[in-house]
Amino acid sequence: MTKDQINKNYQKLLITVSKIEDMLKRNEIEYKLSFYNGHYYKDGEVYRYEYYPIPVIEAASRFDILVDFDSISIDAVLKDGTSLVLKEQSYNFEIYDPNDYLDTICTSKNTKAEINDALKSAKRKNLKISFEIEGADIDSIENIINYLK
């Protein structure tokens, strides 16, 4: 890959970041933009490590928005009922233990009953939820963020 190709790909990422920043400003949410490498993504049932840095928007200590080349993730502390409400809205998510973020407790593919059972049996406080949004759907990002506020 050439430097020009890398620059074009990062330019697309930063255009998406700019749109998200505009949405956060409209919603009067304070944020900080950083870049982090060493993140994982799920490839089927396997987690893969990625070395390159991606933009991460930390919003008012409430949630993080991770902007990758093909998707956007929103990570937040799980509030009671969040997963069930958002399951009804057809958002893809997974709930995990922040002490071992590769330990998935349940996902949006589970039934409501399975999600309830998994959360009860987890017996852990401060679980996290991660929403996966394909592409750069700003409206979906805004809907999730407004629910998390």
Secondary structure, DSSP 4 states (H G I P E B T S, - for coil): --HHHHHHHHHHHHHHHHHHHHHHHHTT--EEEEEE--EEEEETTEEEEE-S-EEEEEETTTEEEEE-SSEEEEEEEPPTTHHHHHHHTT-EEEEEETTEEEEEEEETTS-HHHHHHHHHHH--SS-EEEEEEETT-HHHHHHHHHHH-
